[in-house]
Amino acid sequence: MGRLSFKALTIFMAFLFTLLLFIAIATLFFVPSPSEILEALKSEEMAYSLRLSLITASTATLLVILVGIPVGYALSRFDFPGRSAVKSILDLPMAFPELVLGLALLLFFGKTYVGGVLSDIGLKIVFTKLGIIVAQFFTAFPYTVRIIYAAFEEVNLRYELVARSLGYSEFETFMKVTLPMAKNGLFASTIISFARSMGAFGAVLILAGGSYMDTEILPITLYLNISYGNIGMAISSGIVLVIVSFLAILLFERLEGGGHNVVRG
C-alpha cells in the first residue's frame, strides 16, 4: 500500500508540474490573436532575425561538433595531467549566467593581446555578426562536450582494442569503430548544440550587441520588442524559439531513448 501511495504521489507530481509548464508555454500561442502573430511573422525584421539565427546557429553548431568530438574523446579515453581541471573548467559556463560568459568574452576579445591580434588581421568579433557565432559557440560547447563524452563512454573499449589488434591505427579505429558506434550520441549533441545556439541570449547581447537588423537574432528580437512595447513581435519570436526547442528536444529524446532499456514497475 505504501509503495502504491508513493508511486501515485510521484506520478501526480510529474503530471501536475508538467501541466503547469505546458499551460505557461501554451499561453504564448493563445494570448495574441492569430492575425497579430501572422503579421509579425511576415515582417522584414522577423525574416532577417530568423535567417541570421539559422545561419549563425548552424555555423556555431558545426564548429562546436568539430571541436567537441576530439575533446570529448580525449576526456573519455585518456588519463593526462590536468584532466580533472579541464573537465571542471569546461563545465563552468553551465554554472554561471550567460551574461557573465558574455562579459568574459567581451573582455577577452576586446581588451587582451589575443583580441588585438585578431582585430589586426581583420577578425573583428566585438559587436559584429562573427561575435554572435563566437558567443553561441561558447554557450553551446560545454553541453555538447558533456553529451559527446557520455556517448564515447558508452562505447566498450574492447571494440577499439580488437580493432587495434587487427592492424588498425589509432585514427582508423576512431573513424571506423568508435565514431559509428557513438553516432546516436553525436547526433543528439548536434541537436542540443543547435538548440542552445539558437536560444543563446546573454552572451550574444554582451559580445555582439543587440543592434536592430544587424546583430539581431531571435532572442534579441524578443528582447528589443519587449523593450519597445511591441508585444506581438516579441511573442512571435518566442513562439518560433519554442517550436525550434520542442523539435530539438523531441529528436534528442528519440535518439537517447533508442539506446537505453529502462525497467519500469
Secondary structure, DSSP 8 states (H G I E B T S, - for coil): -HHHHHHHHHHHHHHHHHHHHHHHHHHHHHSS-HHHHHHHHTSHHHHHHHHHHHHHHHHHHHHHHHHHHHHHHHHHH---TTHHHHHHHHHHHHHS-HHHHHHHHHHHHHHSHHHHHHHHTT---TTSHHHHHHHHHHHHHHHHHHHHHHHHHHS-HHHHHHHHHTT--HHHHIIIIIHHHTHHHHHHHHHHHHHHHHH--HHHHHHT---TTTS--HHHHHHHHHHHT-HHHHHHHHHHHHHHHHHHHHHHHHHHHTT------
